[in-house]
């Protein structure tokens, strides 16, 4: 992988890790606020804040269907006035039990977090580890599930860390995604690669498009490069049509990274009365020489 792409991916996945780890660092009590979800009045936006650590404020914020806020008096929340309100969020990794006051589509109060003991034992029994309180809250917040753990084991991936499990859950990786990748021949050796695939949108359907374009059985790192730069089968076919057939992935990456388009290549060839090599096209583009391509 070229150095620039490696750096971009490193930054992206560092961000994912920080978001998962800092989703909240709860003490016994976590403050909450409720309000309508912007753009979707059917949902309720909930924010949960740990305010017990001085200036270091960590939070988790997302939209919920009213049914997910178990026990919430929705009519009371949306109606006029101010009244006591209670609700719970129950997930496999743990639960929040919340109480406060609200009305007029606003509410505020506190929640107590309780980790699910059986889920914590499952993590330990699978060699993933025993979460501390912050990690346990993070697993609940990203809705980590047993079926994801089972799918990772069934596909014979390396044992994930707790942070890996949070990243996979936050990205929405599930058993079906893992199984579908395996069916098209991809069972990456590292959990990090599975995280990269999902974060970048590498799907079995997308892989199939490249197989049909003559690029089957590509190594996982090459798929990551193609997806990160949004190189499409159409981009490849367009180069095929002007005499650049079956270009190696490294060449495609160079062309796309420097915005060497098929139009640019065709115009450069006409200007020079010959077919230039990929290296020559890349050099021209890097030096700002040659015709300007249309975007």
C-alpha positions in Angstrom: 0.0 0.0 0.0 1.4 3.4 -0.9 2.5 5.6 2.0 -0.2 8.3 1.5 -3.0 5.8 1.4 -1.6 4.0 4.5 -1.5 7.3 6.4 -5.1 8.1 5.4 -6.3 4.7 6.6 -4.3 5.0 9.8 -6.0 8.3 10.6 -9.5 6.9 9.8 -9.1 3.8 12.0 -7.5 5.8 14.8 -10.7 7.9 14.7 -12.9 4.8 14.9 -10.9 3.5 17.9 -11.2 6.8 19.7 -14.9 7.0 19.1 -15.5 3.5 20.4 -13.3 3.9 23.4 -14.6 7.4 24.3 -18.3 6.7 23.7 -18.7 7.4 27.4 -16.7 6.7 30.6 -19.5 6.3 33.1 -19.5 6.6 36.8 -22.5 5.1 38.6 -24.7 7.7 37.1 -24.9 9.1 33.6 -26.8 12.2 32.7 -29.3 12.1 29.8 -31.3 14.5 27.6 -34.1 13.7 25.2 -35.3 15.7 22.2 -36.9 15.1 18.8 -34.6 13.7 16.2 -33.8 16.2 13.5 -35.2 15.2 10.1 -37.2 12.3 11.5 -39.9 13.3 13.9 -40.8 9.6 14.6 -37.5 9.1 16.5 -36.2 10.5 19.8 -32.6 11.8 20.0 -31.0 10.7 23.2 -27.7 12.1 24.6 -25.9 10.5 27.5 -23.1 12.4 29.2 -20.6 11.4 31.9 -20.2 14.5 33.9 -18.3 13.0 36.8 -14.8 13.7 35.5 -14.2 17.4 35.8 -13.5 18.9 32.4 -13.2 15.6 30.6 -16.7 15.1 29.3 -17.5 12.0 27.3 -20.8 11.3 25.6 -22.9 8.9 23.5 -25.6 10.4 21.3 -28.0 8.6 18.9 -31.6 8.4 17.7 -34.0 5.8 19.0 -37.4 4.6 18.0 -39.8 5.2 20.9 -40.2 1.4 21.4 -36.4 1.2 22.1 -36.8 3.5 25.1 -38.6 0.9 27.1 -41.3 2.2 29.4 -41.1 5.8 28.2 -44.5 7.6 28.3 -44.2 9.0 24.7 -47.4 11.0 25.0 -46.2 12.5 28.3 -42.8 13.3 26.7 -44.4 15.1 23.8 -47.3 16.7 25.7 -47.3 20.1 27.4 -46.2 20.6 31.0 -43.5 18.8 33.0 -43.8 15.4 34.6 -41.7 12.5 35.9 -40.5 10.2 33.1 -38.8 6.8 33.2 -37.3 4.5 30.5 -34.7 1.8 30.0 -32.4 0.8 27.2 -31.8 -3.0 27.3 -29.1 -4.6 25.2 -27.1 -7.8 25.3 -24.1 -6.1 26.8 -26.0 -4.2 29.5 -28.7 -1.8 30.3 -29.4 1.8 31.3 -32.2 2.6 33.7 -33.2 6.2 33.5 -35.4 8.6 35.3 -36.0 12.3 35.1 -38.6 15.0 34.1 -39.8 16.1 30.8 -42.6 17.4 28.5 -42.9 19.5 25.4 -40.6 17.0 23.6 -37.7 17.7 26.0 -36.5 15.6 29.0 -33.5 15.5 31.3 -32.4 13.2 34.1 -29.9 10.5 35.1 -29.3 6.8 34.3 -27.7 4.0 36.1 -25.7 1.6 33.9 -25.5 -2.1 34.7 -23.3 -4.5 32.6 -24.9 -7.8 31.7 -23.0 -10.4 33.7 -23.6 -13.3 31.3 -22.3 -11.2 28.4 -19.2 -10.3 30.4 -18.6 -14.0 31.2 -19.0 -14.8 27.5 -16.2 -12.4 26.6 -13.9 -13.9 29.1 -14.7 -17.5 28.0 -13.9 -16.6 24.4 -10.6 -15.1 25.3 -11.7 -11.6 24.4 -11.1 -10.3 27.9 -12.9 -8.9 30.9 -14.1 -5.3 30.2 -13.5 -2.6 32.6 -16.5 -0.4 33.4 -15.8 2.1 30.6 -15.4 -0.7 28.0 -18.6 -2.4 29.3 -20.5 0.8 28.7 -19.0 1.2 25.3 -20.0 -2.4 24.3 -23.6 -1.6 25.4 -23.6 1.7 23.5 -22.5 0.2 20.2 -24.9 -2.8 20.7 -22.3 -5.6 20.7 -24.0 -8.9 20.3 -23.3 -12.6 20.8 -24.1 -13.5 17.2 -21.2 -11.3 16.0 -18.8 -13.1 18.4 -20.1 -16.4 17.3 -19.7 -15.5 13.6 -16.1 -14.3 14.2 -15.3 -17.6 15.9 -17.1 -19.7 13.2 -15.2 -17.9 10.4 -11.9 -18.7 12.3 -10.8 -15.1 12.6 -8.2 -14.3 15.2 -9.7 -13.6 18.6 -10.8 -9.9 18.7 -9.9 -7.5 21.4 -12.6 -5.6 23.3 -11.7 -2.5 21.2 -12.0 -4.7 18.0 -15.4 -5.9 19.1 -16.6 -2.3 19.7 -15.3 -1.2 16.3 -17.0 -4.1 14.5 -20.2 -3.5 16.3 -20.1 0.3 15.7 -19.7 -0.3 12.0 -22.6 -2.8 11.9 -20.6 -5.9 11.1 -22.8 -9.0 11.6 -22.8 -12.7 10.9 -24.4 -12.4 7.5 -21.7 -9.9 6.3 -18.9 -12.2 7.5 -20.6 -15.3 5.9 -21.2 -13.4 2.6 -17.6 -12.4 2.4 -16.5 -16.0 3.0 -18.8 -17.2 0.1 -16.9 -14.9 -2.3 -13.6 -16.1 -1.1 -12.6 -13.5 1.5 -11.8 -14.5 5.0 -9.2 -11.9 6.0 -6.5 -13.1 8.3 -6.7 -10.1 10.5 -9.6 -8.4 12.4 -8.2 -5.1 11.3 -8.9 -6.0 7.6 -12.5 -6.9 8.4 -12.8 -3.5 10.1 -11.3 -1.9 7.0 -13.6 -3.7 4.6 -16.7 -2.7 6.5 -15.6 0.9 7.1 -14.8 1.4 3.4 -17.9 -0.4 2.2 -16.2 -3.4 0.6 -19.2 -5.7 0.1 -19.6 -9.1 -1.6 -21.6 -7.4 -4.4 -18.8 -4.8 -5.0 -16.2 -7.6 -5.1 -18.4 -9.4 -7.6 -18.3 -6.3 -9.9 -14.5 -6.4 -10.0 -14.5 -10.2 -10.6 -16.8 -9.6 -13.7 -14.4 -6.9 -14.9 -11.5 -9.5 -14.8 -10.1 -8.7 -11.4 -11.1 -11.7 -9.3 -9.3 -13.1 -6.3 -7.5 -9.8 -5.5 -5.6 -9.7 -2.2 -7.5 -8.0 0.6 -5.1 -5.0 0.7 -5.6 -4.3 -3.0 -9.4 -4.3 -2.5 -8.9 -1.8 0.3 -6.8 0.5 -2.0 -9.4 0.3 -4.8 -12.3 1.1 -2.5 -10.4 3.8 -0.6 -9.8 5.7 -3.8 -13.2 4.9 -5.3 -11.8 3.1 -8.3 -14.8 1.5 -10.1 -15.1 -1.1 -12.8 -16.3 1.7 -15.1 -12.9 3.5 -14.5 -11.1 0.3 -15.5 -13.2 -0.4 -18.6 -12.7 3.2 -19.8 -9.0 2.6 -19.8 -9.4 -0.8 -21.5 -11.2 1.0 -24.4 -8.3 3.3 -25.1 -5.6 0.5 -25.1 -4.8 0.2 -21.4 -6.1 -3.3 -20.8 -5.7 -5.3 -17.6 -3.7 -2.7 -15.8 -2.2 -3.9 -12.5 -3.9 -2.6 -9.3 -0.8 -0.5 -8.4 -1.1 1.3 -11.8 -4.8 1.9 -11.3 -4.1 3.3 -7.8 -1.4 5.7 -9.3 -3.7 6.9 -12.0 -6.7 7.5 -9.7 -4.6 9.1 -7.0 -3.3 11.7 -9.4 -6.6 12.1 -11.2 -5.3 10.7 -14.5 -8.5 10.1 -16.2 -9.1 8.1 -19.5 -9.9 11.5 -21.1 -6.5 12.9 -20.0 -4.7 9.8 -21.2 -6.4 9.9 -24.6 -5.6 13.6 -25.1 -2.0 13.1 -24.0 -1.6 10.3 -26.4 -3.0 12.4 -29.3 -0.7 15.3 -28.3 2.3 13.0 -28.4 1.2 10.9 -31.4 1.9 7.7 -29.5 0.5 5.7 -26.6 2.2 6.8 -23.4 3.0 4.4 -20.6 1.2 4.7 -17.2 4.4 6.0 -15.7 4.6 8.7 -18.3 1.0 9.7 -17.8 1.5 9.8 -14.0 4.6 11.9 -14.4 2.9 14.4 -16.7 0.1 14.8 -14.3 2.4 15.2 -11.3 4.4 17.9 -13.1 1.3 19.7 -14.3 2.2 19.0 -17.9 0.0 17.9 -20.8 -3.7 18.5 -21.5 -6.2 19.1 -18.9 -8.7 16.3 -18.2 -12.4 16.9 -17.9 -13.9 16.0 -14.5 
